Amino acid sequence: MDGYLERLDEAVQRQGHAMNAYFQRVNYVPPPYHGTFFGQVYGDEDEEDGSYAPSSSPDEEEFDDAVDGDEMDVDDDDEETEDED
């Protein structure tokens, strides 16, 4: 039984070292790609350089038009009080 436990301990330690090495490599990013993710540049770069994906969010005017008349729209309440004055 003693030999079995020693072999089991060695196997577990080997597996632990293998897992540590695996996860260290998973988090490794080669130097030329540090500031990018799927070709998009983050950080000091300007948004206008075309490296950012286009936004799927509607423009502010389109959004306001879509929610006008909604009971939960706070801006409608403000507009009503301004109209009453």
C-alpha positions, 0 to 999 in steps of 0.5 A: 500500500505504501508503494501505491501511495508514493506512485499516486503522489508522484502522478498527482504532482506530475499532473499538477506541473503539466496543468500549470505549464498548460495554463501558463501557455494559455495566458501567453500572448506573443509580443506583436499581438499584445495590444490586439484582440481579433485584429482590433486595436485597444489602448492608445489607438484612435477609434477612427483608424478602422480597427474597431468593429462597427457598433450595433447600437442605434444612434441616440436619435433612433433610440429616442424615437423608439422609446417615445411614448413608453411609460418607463421613459423618463425623458417623456415626463420631463417634456410633459412638465416643460409643456405645462409651464 
